[in-house]
């Protein structure tokens, strides 16, 4: 399991260009302070960054919907053009906004996504309360 400090350290080590990637899903929620830990780091990225990773020798697989995915260091999953509405800088990293992550999780619709949506909603209620 990865905590906030782990995510920051791993992302600094891979040193991807700001604006070419965005951290989303569970890792994004950890960086926003909504969850304490996550299993991995899910990134969306531009085709430009994805192609540069392939040129560095990373192997990719193609998902059923045609998007390509690369795994880096066993803890990062990079998904080409996995779009979110908005990205902001958190701890000097590009991170999807809380609202963008919520929309993404609603669209994915898995049981774990609904658990995360509840955490997001509780967090937002607390921030507004």
N, C-alpha and C positions, 0 to 999 in steps of 0.2 A: 504494500500500500504506500502511496505517495502523499506526503503532506506538503503544505505550501512551500517550505524551504527546499524540499526535494525538487519540486516542479521548477522553481526559479533556477536552481543549480543546473539541472539537466538542460533547460532551455538556454542558459548562458553557455553551456559547453557546446551545444550544437550550433549556436551562433547564427541563427537564420536572420535574414534581413527584415527589419520592421516594415510593415506595410505589405509584405509578400505572404504573410501567414496570419492566422488568428487562432488562438486557443479557445476551444469551446467545450461543451459537455461538462463532465464531472470535474476536469481540471480547471475549467473556467469558474465553476462554482466554488472550488477550493480557493482560487485566487481572489474571488469576490468576498470570501469569508462566510459563505453559506453552508459549505460542507467542510469537514475537517480533513478528509482524505479521499483518494480515488485510486482506482486500479492502474490507470494509464493516462497518457496525455493525448487527447484527440485534437488534431489541428486541421483546419481548412487551409488551403494555400492556392495561390495563383498557378496557372499553367506554366508560367515562366519559371517559378521556383521549382515546381514539380519536375520540369524538364532538366533543370540544372542538377537536381538530386539524381536523376537517371544518368546524367552525364558523369556524375561522381561515382557511378557504379552501383547505386542502390537498385534493387530489383522491385518490381511492382506487380500487383495483381489487378485485374479488372473486375469491378462489381457488376451485378446483374443490370444495374441502371446505366452502365457504361463509364462511370467514374473510376479513376485509377487510385490505388492505395499503395503507400510505401510504409514499411515498418522500419523504424530507426532504433537501434540499441535495445530492442525488446520492450521499450516503455513508451515509445511515441508512434502513433499511427497518423500518417499524413494523408489527407483525403483531398484530391484535386477538386477545386471549385465547389467545396462544401460550403455554400454561401450562408451568411448570416446578415441580418439587416444592418447592424451597427457594430463597430469595433472601437474600443477605447484602450488607452495605455494603463496597465496596472503593473506595478513593480517593474517598470521599464520593459514590459512585454505586451504584445498585441493580444487583447482578449476580447471575445464577443461580449456585448453588454448582457446584463442579466435578462432583459426583456427578449433579446435575440436568442439566448440559450433556452428560455422558456418556450418560445415559438418552435424552436428546433425539436425540443423534447416532446412537445405536443404532437408534432408531425410524425416523430418516430413511434410514439404510442406504445412503447413496451412498459411492462410493469415497473421496471426500475426508473423509467422516465417519469411515470406518474408519481412515484415516491419523491423524485427530485423536484417536480412541479410543486408538490405540497410544501417542500422545504423552501422553495423560492417564494411561494405565496405567503407563507408564515413570516419569512424574512422581510418581504415588502410591507406586509401589514405592520410588523414591528417598527420598521423605519418610518412609516407614516403615522403610527400611533402616538 
